[in-house]
Amino acid sequence: QVQLVESGGGLVQAGGSLRLSCAASGSIFRINTMGWYREAPGKQRELVATIGSSTTSYADAVKGRFTISRDNARNTVYLQMNSLEPEDTAVYYCKAIVVVDRNRGNQYQYWGQGTQVTVSS
């Protein structure tokens, strides 16, 4: 059983900054990959950024403005969002790929409940 809890969402003006946090808890041996997705009104959920052990990837729409990072000791992933635009308005979801049992090594995918980010003009 693994739980992901997001925080840091809110209302911000265009050009402002916001930092999202996602903390994982429960039976965790290792988190291989963590990432952020977002779901805007009327649109499908899309990838924002992911981070593995040593690599990161970003959607073209946020590259250069957003930065993903992780704190392995706290099982936490962050998303620093700068130069926010109204188009960034969405519910942001945290995802983790988790190894629960070191002896079996099976990977499982978990999702957080989402946090609302609203960017006003």
N, C-alpha and C positions, 0 to 999 in steps of 0.2 A: 504494500500500500504506500503510494507516494502522492503527496499533495503539493500543488504549486499555488502560491498566493502572490498576486500582482499588487503593486501599489505605485503611487506617484502620478496617476492621471489627474486631469483637471482641465480648467479653462485658462487659455493663454492667448494673448494677442499675437497677430502675425509678426514674425521676426523675433519672437521670444524663444525661450528655451525651457525644456522640461526633462526630467530624468525619471525613467521608469525602473522599478525594481521587481524582481521575481525570485522568491525564496522557495526552494524545494525542501521538503521534510518527509520523514518516514523511513522505510527500510530501503536504504540506498548503499550500494557498494561503490558504484562509480557512475557519474553522469558523463556520457560520451559527448553529447551535443546538446546545446541549448539554443533557442531561437525565439524571435519575435515575429508574429504575424499580425495583420490588421484586417478589419472588416468594416469598410465604409458603407454608408447608407446606399442601398440599391446595388451593391457590388459584392462579388465573391471574396472570400478570405484570401489574402495574398501574403506572400513571404516579404518580410521587411529586412531581416538580418539573421544570420546564424553564426555560431562560434563553436569550434571543436577544441581539440587540445592545443592546436597551434595555428589554426587558420580561421579566417573570418570571410563572410560573403555578405553582400548588400544588394538590395534591389536598386536598379538604376535611378529610380525616382528619389531615393534618399541618400545616395552615395555622395560623400563630401559634406553632408549635413548631420547625419546620424553616426554614432559610434557605439558598437556593442562591446561589452567586456564581461568578465566573470571573476568571481571570487570563489575558488574551489573549496577553501576552508569553511565557507559559509553556505555552500551550495546555492549561490545566488548569481543571477545574471542581471546586467544593467543595460539600459538603452538610453544613451545621452542624445537628446534631440535638440539641435540648434537650428536657427533660421527657419522656424516653423511656418508653414503655409496653411491656408484654409483647406487645401487638398489633403493635408495630413489628418484631418478630422476623421476619427474612426474609433472603434473598440479595438484595443491592442491586446493580443493573447500571447501568453508565454507557453512554450513547448519544450519538453525535455525528453531526451532519449536516455533511458536509465538501465543500468545493469544492477539487478537486485541481488542475485546470488553469484558470488565469485566462482563457485564450483561448476555451475551450469553455464554461466555467461550469456544467458538469453537477454535480449534487449526489448524494452517496452517503451511505448510512447505515452506521455502524459500531457494534459492540457490544463492551464489555469482557467479561471472563470472570466477573465478579461477586465480591463480597466479603460474607462472612457477618456479619450483625449479630444478636446474641442478647441479649435483655433479660429479666432474671430478676426475679421478684416479690420 
